[in-house]
Amino acid sequence: MLRELVIYGDERLQQVSEKIEKIDDEILALIDDMFETMYKERGVGLAAVQIGVLKRLIVISVPDFDDETKPDFKLALINPEIIWHGEEKEILEEGCLSFPEIRDDVARYKEIKVKYLDKEGNEQILEAEGYIAKVLQHEIDHTNGISFIDRLESYQKRRLKRELKELRNNTVRGIKKVQNREKLQNTNN
């Protein structure tokens, strides 16, 4: 089932997600919904908080840019945690489904190790580098209430100030409209 994206200005993006204690049919359905939503929105990663669910869950589907005949690296990670990173960072342009049309350069570790649970509840360790490492760091940040703009340098934030303010204001107006509509429905019932 397609889910609606949470857009910048919504306070949930700044909240720390809760650890998943039990992997049940609800979590497995959520994973399917997240993949479906991510593909529809043409993303390579999605955190549950980006569809309004404050659970420590991310999905990724990263293409192999060196060999387009290979399938995407597709994975769901439950309770992901970066347990190691190399010293070297790489600066790459990032965007985010929760920040439509906003992109900028972000420094991320080139190599990381991530501990997580798979869909069967088994603990796994994933060693990642390059673009996959960048996507994992971006999505794991979301589970900790951190957005990619929080990783920008102050001069980058100043440059994006007008676009971010407009995006936040549009989101807040949209949230207020929904809340007012819900209040009206509740008073009519």
C-alpha atoms as an extended CHARMM CRD file, in Angstrom:
* protein
*
       189  EXT
         1         1  MET       CA              0.0000000000        0.0000000000        0.0000000000  PROA      1               0.0000000000
         2         2  LEU       CA              1.3190000000        3.3980000000       -0.9170000000  PROA      2               0.0000000000
         3         3  ARG       CA              1.9170000000        5.7040000000        2.0170000000  PROA      3               0.0000000000
         4         4  GLU       CA              2.0390000000        9.4820000000        2.1170000000  PROA      4               0.0000000000
         5         5  LEU       CA              5.4660000000       11.0200000000        2.5970000000  PROA      5               0.0000000000
         6         6  VAL       CA              6.2410000000       13.2000000000        5.5960000000  PROA      6               0.0000000000
         7         7  ILE       CA              7.7150000000       16.4670000000        4.3190000000  PROA      7               0.0000000000
         8         8  TYR       CA             10.1300000000       18.9090000000        5.9940000000  PROA      8               0.0000000000
         9         9  GLY       CA              8.2900000000       21.0860000000        8.4700000000  PROA      9               0.0000000000
        10        10  ASP       CA              6.5930000000       18.0670000000       10.0360000000  PROA      10              0.0000000000
        11        11  GLU       CA              8.0050000000       17.6700000000       13.5670000000  PROA      11              0.0000000000
        12        12  ARG       CA              8.1140000000       13.8710000000       13.3000000000  PROA      12              0.0000000000
        13        13  LEU       CA             11.2510000000       14.1340000000       11.1410000000  PROA      13              0.0000000000
        14        14  GLN       CA             13.0950000000       15.4890000000       14.1930000000  PROA      14              0.0000000000
        15        15  GLN       CA             11.9990000000       12.7150000000       16.5490000000  PROA      15              0.0000000000
        16        16  VAL       CA             14.0230000000        9.6380000000       17.4500000000  PROA      16              0.0000000000
        17        17  SER       CA             12.3130000000        6.4550000000       16.2730000000  PROA      17              0.0000000000
        18        18  GLU       CA             11.4700000000        3.5970000000       18.6310000000  PROA      18              0.0000000000
        19        19  LYS       CA             13.2530000000        0.2640000000       18.5810000000  PROA      19              0.0000000000
        20        20  ILE       CA             11.2090000000       -2.5740000000       17.0850000000  PROA      20              0.0000000000
        21        21  GLU       CA             10.7270000000       -5.2490000000       19.7410000000  PROA      21              0.0000000000
        22        22  LYS       CA              8.7890000000       -7.8070000000       17.7070000000  PROA      22              0.0000000000
        23        23  ILE       CA              8.8360000000       -8.5830000000       14.0000000000  PROA      23              0.0000000000
        24        24  ASP       CA              5.2580000000       -9.4830000000       13.1600000000  PROA      24              0.0000000000
        25        25  ASP       CA              2.9130000000       -9.3050000000       10.1780000000  PROA      25              0.0000000000
        26        26  GLU       CA              2.3890000000       -5.5850000000       10.7970000000  PROA      26              0.0000000000
        27        27  ILE       CA              6.1370000000       -4.8810000000       10.4960000000  PROA      27              0.0000000000
        28        28  LEU       CA              6.4500000000       -7.1040000000        7.4120000000  PROA      28              0.0000000000
        29        29  ALA       CA              3.5170000000       -5.2780000000        5.7850000000  PROA      29              0.0000000000
        30        30  LEU       CA              5.1420000000       -1.9610000000        6.6950000000  PROA      30              0.0000000000
        31        31  ILE       CA              8.3410000000       -3.0730000000        4.9340000000  PROA      31              0.0000000000
        32        32  ASP       CA              6.3390000000       -3.8920000000        1.7860000000  PROA      32              0.0000000000
        33        33  ASP       CA              4.5690000000       -0.5170000000        1.9660000000  PROA      33              0.0000000000
        34        34  MET       CA              7.8950000000        1.2550000000        2.3660000000  PROA      34              0.0000000000
        35        35  PHE       CA              9.4060000000       -0.4060000000       -0.6970000000  PROA      35              0.0000000000
        36        36  GLU       CA              6.2950000000        0.3630000000       -2.7440000000  PROA      36              0.0000000000
        37        37  THR       CA              6.2850000000        4.0070000000       -1.6320000000  PROA      37              0.0000000000
        38        38  MET       CA             10.0370000000        4.4050000000       -2.1860000000  PROA      38              0.0000000000
        39        39  TYR       CA              9.8260000000        2.9980000000       -5.7230000000  PROA      39              0.0000000000
        40        40  LYS       CA              6.8290000000        5.1840000000       -6.5890000000  PROA      40              0.0000000000
        41        41  GLU       CA              8.7040000000        8.2580000000       -5.3730000000  PROA      41              0.0000000000
        42        42  ARG       CA             11.8520000000        7.1470000000       -7.2470000000  PROA      42              0.0000000000
        43        43  GLY       CA             14.0230000000        6.9850000000       -4.1390000000  PROA      43              0.0000000000
        44        44  VAL       CA             16.9060000000        4.6960000000       -3.1950000000  PROA      44              0.0000000000
        45        45  GLY       CA             16.1700000000        4.6470000000        0.5300000000  PROA      45              0.0000000000
        46        46  LEU       CA             13.3460000000        5.3190000000        2.9470000000  PROA      46              0.0000000000
        47        47  ALA       CA             13.0430000000        5.4060000000        6.7260000000  PROA      47              0.0000000000
        48        48  ALA       CA              9.7380000000        4.5390000000        8.4100000000  PROA      48              0.0000000000
        49        49  VAL       CA              9.5500000000        8.0180000000        9.9450000000  PROA      49              0.0000000000
        50        50  GLN       CA              9.3430000000        9.4180000000        6.4030000000  PROA      50              0.0000000000
        51        51  ILE       CA              5.9010000000        7.8360000000        6.1260000000  PROA      51              0.0000000000
        52        52  GLY       CA              4.9290000000        8.8750000000        9.6510000000  PROA      52              0.0000000000
        53        53  VAL       CA              5.8480000000        5.6720000000       11.5070000000  PROA      53              0.0000000000
        54        54  LEU       CA              8.3100000000        6.2800000000       14.3440000000  PROA      54              0.0000000000
        55        55  LYS       CA              9.9660000000        2.8530000000       14.1790000000  PROA      55              0.0000000000
        56        56  ARG       CA             13.6680000000        2.0650000000       13.6600000000  PROA      56              0.0000000000
        57        57  LEU       CA             13.2370000000        0.6160000000       10.1940000000  PROA      57              0.0000000000
        58        58  ILE       CA             14.7950000000        1.4950000000        6.8470000000  PROA      58              0.0000000000
        59        59  VAL       CA             14.6530000000        0.0790000000        3.3500000000  PROA      59              0.0000000000
        60        60  ILE       CA             17.1510000000        0.6240000000        0.5560000000  PROA      60              0.0000000000
        61        61  SER       CA             17.3320000000       -0.3100000000       -3.1070000000  PROA      61              0.0000000000
        62        62  VAL       CA             20.5810000000        0.9080000000       -4.6100000000  PROA      62              0.0000000000
        63        63  PRO       CA             21.4850000000        0.3990000000       -8.2640000000  PROA      63              0.0000000000
        64        64  ASP       CA             24.9220000000       -0.7930000000       -9.3550000000  PROA      64              0.0000000000
        65        65  PHE       CA             26.0830000000        2.1980000000      -11.3660000000  PROA      65              0.0000000000
        66        66  ASP       CA             29.1030000000        0.2730000000      -12.6820000000  PROA      66              0.0000000000
        67        67  ASP       CA             27.0580000000       -2.6350000000      -14.0510000000  PROA      67              0.0000000000
        68        68  GLU       CA             23.4500000000       -1.7940000000      -14.9300000000  PROA      68              0.0000000000
        69        69  THR       CA             22.7290000000       -5.4480000000      -15.7480000000  PROA      69              0.0000000000
        70        70  LYS       CA             23.0540000000       -6.3230000000      -12.0540000000  PROA      70              0.0000000000
        71        71  PRO       CA             19.9260000000       -6.1130000000       -9.8820000000  PROA      71              0.0000000000
        72        72  ASP       CA             19.6370000000       -3.3660000000       -7.2790000000  PROA      72              0.0000000000
        73        73  PHE       CA             21.0980000000       -3.9840000000       -3.8230000000  PROA      73              0.0000000000
        74        74  LYS       CA             17.7540000000       -4.2750000000       -1.9850000000  PROA      74              0.0000000000
        75        75  LEU       CA             17.4980000000       -4.6610000000        1.7780000000  PROA      75              0.0000000000
        76        76  ALA       CA             15.2330000000       -3.9890000000        4.7570000000  PROA      76              0.0000000000
        77        77  LEU       CA             17.0930000000       -3.2150000000        7.9950000000  PROA      77              0.0000000000
        78        78  ILE       CA             15.3140000000       -3.4060000000       11.3470000000  PROA      78              0.0000000000
        79        79  ASN       CA             16.8910000000       -1.4910000000       14.2540000000  PROA      79              0.0000000000
        80        80  PRO       CA             19.9430000000       -0.5040000000       12.1690000000  PROA      80              0.0000000000
        81        81  GLU       CA             22.9550000000        0.8480000000       14.0180000000  PROA      81              0.0000000000
        82        82  ILE       CA             26.3190000000        1.9710000000       12.6770000000  PROA      82              0.0000000000
        83        83  ILE       CA             28.8830000000        0.0890000000       14.7550000000  PROA      83              0.0000000000
        84        84  TRP       CA             32.0360000000        1.1800000000       12.9000000000  PROA      84              0.0000000000
        85        85  HSD       CA             33.1390000000        3.7040000000       10.3300000000  PROA      85              0.0000000000
        86        86  GLY       CA             36.4140000000        4.3760000000        8.5890000000  PROA      86              0.0000000000
        87        87  GLU       CA             38.2620000000        7.6440000000        8.9380000000  PROA      87              0.0000000000
        88        88  GLU       CA             37.8950000000        8.8410000000        5.3680000000  PROA      88              0.0000000000
        89        89  LYS       CA             34.8670000000       10.8050000000        4.2430000000  PROA      89              0.0000000000
        90        90  GLU       CA             33.5390000000       11.4620000000        0.7680000000  PROA      90              0.0000000000
        91        91  ILE       CA             31.4840000000       14.4390000000       -0.3430000000  PROA      91              0.0000000000
        92        92  LEU       CA             28.5480000000       13.5720000000       -2.5700000000  PROA      92              0.0000000000
        93        93  GLU       CA             25.3720000000       15.3750000000       -3.5060000000  PROA      93              0.0000000000
        94        94  GLU       CA             22.3310000000       14.2370000000       -1.5580000000  PROA      94              0.0000000000
        95        95  GLY       CA             18.6460000000       14.7470000000       -1.8270000000  PROA      95              0.0000000000
        96        96  CYS       CA             15.7880000000       13.3980000000        0.2490000000  PROA      96              0.0000000000
        97        97  LEU       CA             12.1930000000       12.4080000000       -0.4460000000  PROA      97              0.0000000000
        98        98  SER       CA             11.1730000000       14.4870000000        2.5930000000  PROA      98              0.0000000000
        99        99  PHE       CA             12.8960000000       17.5530000000        1.0960000000  PROA      99              0.0000000000
       100       100  PRO       CA             11.5260000000       17.7030000000       -2.4650000000  PROA      100             0.0000000000
       101       101  GLU       CA             13.7800000000       19.4610000000       -4.9750000000  PROA      101             0.0000000000
       102       102  ILE       CA             16.4310000000       20.3300000000       -2.3530000000  PROA      102             0.0000000000
       103       103  ARG       CA             19.8980000000       18.8820000000       -2.9090000000  PROA      103             0.0000000000
       104       104  ASP       CA             23.3810000000       19.6780000000       -1.6370000000  PROA      104             0.0000000000
       105       105  ASP       CA             26.7780000000       18.1520000000       -0.9320000000  PROA      105             0.0000000000
       106       106  VAL       CA             27.1620000000       16.1400000000        2.2730000000  PROA      106             0.0000000000
       107       107  ALA       CA             30.3090000000       14.5380000000        3.7150000000  PROA      107             0.0000000000
       108       108  ARG       CA             29.7350000000       10.9030000000        4.7070000000  PROA      108             0.0000000000
       109       109  TYR       CA             32.0450000000        8.0920000000        5.7650000000  PROA      109             0.0000000000
       110       110  LYS       CA             33.2420000000        6.0310000000        2.8020000000  PROA      110             0.0000000000
       111       111  GLU       CA             33.1370000000        2.7620000000        4.7600000000  PROA      111             0.0000000000
       112       112  ILE       CA             30.8060000000        1.6220000000        7.5340000000  PROA      112             0.0000000000
       113       113  LYS       CA             29.5760000000       -1.4720000000        9.3370000000  PROA      113             0.0000000000
       114       114  VAL       CA             25.9200000000       -1.6940000000       10.2550000000  PROA      114             0.0000000000
       115       115  LYS       CA             24.3380000000       -4.0910000000       12.7520000000  PROA      115             0.0000000000
       116       116  TYR       CA             20.6580000000       -4.8150000000       12.1250000000  PROA      116             0.0000000000
       117       117  LEU       CA             17.9500000000       -7.4530000000       12.2390000000  PROA      117             0.0000000000
       118       118  ASP       CA             16.7240000000       -9.0100000000        9.0190000000  PROA      118             0.0000000000
       119       119  LYS       CA             13.0380000000       -9.7900000000        8.3620000000  PROA      119             0.0000000000
       120       120  GLU       CA             13.4070000000      -13.1490000000       10.0970000000  PROA      120             0.0000000000
       121       121  GLY       CA             14.7650000000      -11.4860000000       13.2490000000  PROA      121             0.0000000000
       122       122  ASN       CA             18.3710000000      -12.6450000000       12.7390000000  PROA      122             0.0000000000
       123       123  GLU       CA             21.1480000000      -10.2480000000       13.6940000000  PROA      123             0.0000000000
       124       124  GLN       CA             23.3020000000       -9.3190000000       10.7190000000  PROA      124             0.0000000000
       125       125  ILE       CA             26.4020000000       -7.2050000000       10.1400000000  PROA      125             0.0000000000
       126       126  LEU       CA             26.6880000000       -5.4160000000        6.8120000000  PROA      126             0.0000000000
       127       127  GLU       CA             29.9520000000       -3.9210000000        5.5900000000  PROA      127             0.0000000000
       128       128  ALA       CA             29.2300000000       -1.1640000000        3.0940000000  PROA      128             0.0000000000
       129       129  GLU       CA             31.2360000000        1.3600000000        1.1470000000  PROA      129             0.0000000000
       130       130  GLY       CA             30.6950000000        4.1360000000       -1.3660000000  PROA      130             0.0000000000
       131       131  TYR       CA             27.1740000000        4.9670000000       -2.4220000000  PROA      131             0.0000000000
       132       132  ILE       CA             25.5350000000        2.1800000000       -0.4070000000  PROA      132             0.0000000000
       133       133  ALA       CA             27.3210000000        3.4160000000        2.7310000000  PROA      133             0.0000000000
       134       134  LYS       CA             26.0900000000        6.9410000000        2.0100000000  PROA      134             0.0000000000
       135       135  VAL       CA             22.4720000000        5.8050000000        1.5800000000  PROA      135             0.0000000000
       136       136  LEU       CA             22.6180000000        3.7590000000        4.7930000000  PROA      136             0.0000000000
       137       137  GLN       CA             24.0240000000        6.6890000000        6.7890000000  PROA      137             0.0000000000
       138       138  HSD       CA             21.3500000000        9.0180000000        5.4020000000  PROA      138             0.0000000000
       139       139  GLU       CA             18.4890000000        6.6520000000        6.2860000000  PROA      139             0.0000000000
       140       140  ILE       CA             19.8790000000        5.6820000000        9.7140000000  PROA      140             0.0000000000
       141       141  ASP       CA             20.1670000000        9.4030000000       10.4750000000  PROA      141             0.0000000000
       142       142  HSD       CA             16.3970000000        9.6670000000        9.9150000000  PROA      142             0.0000000000
       143       143  THR       CA             15.7870000000        7.0580000000       12.6430000000  PROA      143             0.0000000000
       144       144  ASN       CA             17.7550000000        9.3120000000       15.0000000000  PROA      144             0.0000000000
       145       145  GLY       CA             15.7800000000       12.4500000000       14.1350000000  PROA      145             0.0000000000
       146       146  ILE       CA             18.5570000000       13.8220000000       11.9020000000  PROA      146             0.0000000000
       147       147  SER       CA             17.9390000000       15.0390000000        8.3530000000  PROA      147             0.0000000000
       148       148  PHE       CA             20.5740000000       15.5750000000        5.7020000000  PROA      148             0.0000000000
       149       149  ILE       CA             20.2700000000       19.3430000000        6.0970000000  PROA      149             0.0000000000
       150       150  ASP       CA             21.4910000000       18.9220000000        9.6820000000  PROA      150             0.0000000000
       151       151  ARG       CA             24.7620000000       17.6340000000        8.1640000000  PROA      151             0.0000000000
       152       152  LEU       CA             25.2500000000       20.7140000000        5.9700000000  PROA      152             0.0000000000
       153       153  GLU       CA             27.7980000000       23.4210000000        6.6350000000  PROA      153             0.0000000000
       154       154  SER       CA             26.4290000000       26.7900000000        7.8050000000  PROA      154             0.0000000000
       155       155  TYR       CA             27.1170000000       28.4530000000        4.4300000000  PROA      155             0.0000000000
       156       156  GLN       CA             25.0900000000       25.7110000000        2.7080000000  PROA      156             0.0000000000
       157       157  LYS       CA             22.1800000000       26.2130000000        5.0930000000  PROA      157             0.0000000000
       158       158  ARG       CA             22.2570000000       29.9680000000        4.4680000000  PROA      158             0.0000000000
       159       159  ARG       CA             22.1640000000       29.3390000000        0.7140000000  PROA      159             0.0000000000
       160       160  LEU       CA             19.1010000000       27.0680000000        1.0890000000  PROA      160             0.0000000000
       161       161  LYS       CA             17.3610000000       29.2060000000        3.7210000000  PROA      161             0.0000000000
       162       162  ARG       CA             14.6280000000       30.5910000000        1.4390000000  PROA      162             0.0000000000
       163       163  GLU       CA             13.7440000000       27.1910000000       -0.1000000000  PROA      163             0.0000000000
       164       164  LEU       CA             13.6870000000       25.4850000000        3.3130000000  PROA      164             0.0000000000
       165       165  LYS       CA             11.5000000000       28.2130000000        4.8250000000  PROA      165             0.0000000000
       166       166  GLU       CA              9.0380000000       27.9580000000        1.9250000000  PROA      166             0.0000000000
       167       167  LEU       CA              8.9290000000       24.1600000000        2.1860000000  PROA      167             0.0000000000
       168       168  ARG       CA              8.4010000000       24.2740000000        5.9660000000  PROA      168             0.0000000000
       169       169  ASN       CA              5.6520000000       26.9020000000        5.6670000000  PROA      169             0.0000000000
       170       170  ASN       CA              3.8190000000       24.8900000000        2.9850000000  PROA      170             0.0000000000
       171       171  THR       CA              3.9870000000       21.7610000000        5.1510000000  PROA      171             0.0000000000
       172       172  VAL       CA              2.7770000000       23.5470000000        8.2910000000  PROA      172             0.0000000000
       173       173  ARG       CA             -0.1340000000       25.0930000000        6.3350000000  PROA      173             0.0000000000
       174       174  GLY       CA             -1.0330000000       21.6430000000        4.9940000000  PROA      174             0.0000000000
       175       175  ILE       CA             -0.9390000000       20.0850000000        8.4700000000  PROA      175             0.0000000000
       176       176  LYS       CA             -3.1870000000       22.8450000000        9.8520000000  PROA      176             0.0000000000
       177       177  LYS       CA             -5.7130000000       22.3250000000        7.0300000000  PROA      177             0.0000000000
       178       178  VAL       CA             -5.8950000000       18.6080000000        7.7910000000  PROA      178             0.0000000000
       179       179  GLN       CA             -6.2630000000       19.2680000000       11.5300000000  PROA      179             0.0000000000
       180       180  ASN       CA             -9.0470000000       21.8060000000       10.9100000000  PROA      180             0.0000000000
       181       181  ARG       CA            -10.8340000000       19.3690000000        8.5670000000  PROA      181             0.0000000000
       182       182  GLU       CA            -10.5950000000       16.6290000000       11.2290000000  PROA      182             0.0000000000
       183       183  LYS       CA            -11.9900000000       18.9960000000       13.8850000000  PROA      183             0.0000000000
       184       184  LEU       CA            -14.9400000000       19.8150000000       11.6440000000  PROA      184             0.0000000000
       185       185  GLN       CA            -15.6310000000       16.1350000000       11.0100000000  PROA      185             0.0000000000
       186       186  ASN       CA            -15.4730000000       15.3700000000       14.7320000000  PROA      186             0.0000000000
       187       187  THR       CA            -17.8990000000       18.1730000000       15.6140000000  PROA      187             0.0000000000
       188       188  ASN       CA            -20.3200000000       17.0340000000       12.8830000000  PROA      188             0.0000000000
       189       189  ASN       CA            -20.3630000000       13.4480000000       14.2080000000  PROA      189             0.0000000000
